[in-house]
């Protein structure tokens, strides 16, 4: 089973300052046909609340209903690859306007020509 690009999923996200994890939302960035299904893994970005201290290229999510999140959130480019067996569920998917914003941030992140 693969996950489509821009799906918002619930995953066990480790805390960097302690030996624990908690279910958190994450955004699937990789393409399902090219990577996710063949690898059984997806490349993801952390989703966090807007109240946390900012990072460069934080990308606010404007359509919270589409992604199934209750409070102001943003995509943070703290990237990781996760085995699909660890995904706890799909919450929703980014609206087009938010997917376009994430695309623009990824182009800047990886210094890709637009």
VEXRO-674048 format. One record per residue (C-alpha): residue number from 1; x, y negated, z. Coordinates in Angstrom, 1 decimal. Layout:
<recs>
NUM,X,Y,Z
...
</recs>
This chain:
<recs>
1,0.0,0.0,0.0
2,1.3,-3.4,-0.9
3,0.4,-7.0,0.0
4,-0.3,-9.8,-2.5
5,1.9,-12.9,-2.5
6,0.4,-15.6,-0.2
7,-1.5,-13.1,2.0
8,-1.5,-14.0,5.6
9,-0.9,-10.9,7.7
10,-0.6,-10.1,11.4
11,2.8,-8.7,12.4
12,4.8,-8.0,15.5
13,7.2,-11.0,15.6
14,10.2,-10.7,17.9
15,11.2,-13.5,20.2
16,14.8,-14.6,19.6
17,15.3,-15.4,23.3
18,14.0,-12.2,24.9
19,13.5,-8.5,24.3
20,9.8,-8.6,23.4
21,7.5,-9.0,20.4
22,4.0,-10.4,20.0
23,1.5,-10.2,17.1
24,1.8,-13.3,15.1
25,0.7,-14.5,11.6
26,3.2,-14.3,8.8
27,3.0,-15.3,5.1
28,3.9,-12.8,2.4
29,6.3,-14.5,-0.1
30,7.4,-11.6,-2.3
31,5.5,-10.3,-5.4
32,3.5,-7.2,-4.9
33,4.3,-5.5,-8.3
34,7.9,-6.6,-8.5
35,8.9,-5.8,-4.9
36,6.3,-5.1,-2.2
37,4.7,-1.9,-3.5
38,7.9,-0.3,-4.9
39,9.9,-1.1,-1.7
40,7.2,-0.5,0.8
41,8.3,-3.8,2.4
42,7.5,-7.5,1.9
43,9.5,-10.7,2.4
44,7.7,-12.9,4.8
45,7.8,-16.3,6.4
46,6.8,-17.1,10.0
47,3.6,-19.1,10.6
48,3.6,-21.2,13.7
49,1.5,-23.8,15.3
50,2.1,-27.4,14.4
51,2.9,-28.2,18.0
52,6.3,-26.6,17.9
53,9.4,-28.7,17.2
54,9.8,-29.2,13.4
55,12.3,-27.4,11.1
56,13.3,-28.7,7.7
57,10.8,-27.8,5.0
58,8.0,-26.9,7.4
59,4.9,-26.6,5.2
60,1.5,-27.5,6.8
61,-1.5,-25.2,6.0
62,-4.4,-27.4,5.2
63,-7.1,-24.8,4.6
64,-7.1,-22.9,7.9
65,-10.4,-21.1,7.2
66,-8.9,-19.4,4.1
67,-6.1,-17.9,6.2
68,-8.2,-17.0,9.2
69,-6.3,-19.2,11.7
70,-8.0,-21.1,14.5
71,-5.6,-24.0,15.0
72,-3.2,-26.3,13.0
73,-0.5,-24.2,11.7
74,2.5,-24.4,9.3
75,4.7,-22.1,7.3
76,8.2,-22.0,8.7
77,10.9,-20.7,6.5
78,12.2,-18.3,9.1
79,12.3,-15.4,6.7
80,12.4,-11.7,7.2
81,11.6,-8.4,5.4
82,9.1,-6.1,7.1
83,8.1,-2.5,6.5
84,4.4,-2.3,5.6
85,3.8,0.3,8.2
86,4.3,-2.5,10.8
87,1.7,-4.8,9.4
88,-1.3,-4.9,11.8
89,-3.8,-6.4,9.4
90,-4.6,-9.1,6.8
91,-6.1,-12.3,8.1
92,-6.6,-14.1,4.8
93,-4.8,-15.8,1.9
94,-3.5,-19.3,1.2
95,-5.7,-21.6,-0.7
96,-4.3,-22.8,-4.0
97,-3.3,-26.2,-2.7
98,-1.4,-24.5,0.2
99,0.2,-21.9,-2.1
100,1.4,-24.8,-4.4
101,2.9,-26.6,-1.4
102,4.7,-23.4,-0.3
103,6.0,-22.9,-3.8
104,7.4,-26.4,-3.9
105,9.1,-25.9,-0.5
106,10.6,-22.5,-1.7
107,12.1,-24.2,-4.8
108,13.8,-26.8,-2.5
109,14.9,-24.1,0.0
110,16.7,-22.1,-2.6
111,17.7,-25.1,-4.7
112,15.9,-23.7,-7.8
113,15.3,-25.9,-10.8
114,11.6,-26.8,-11.1
</recs>
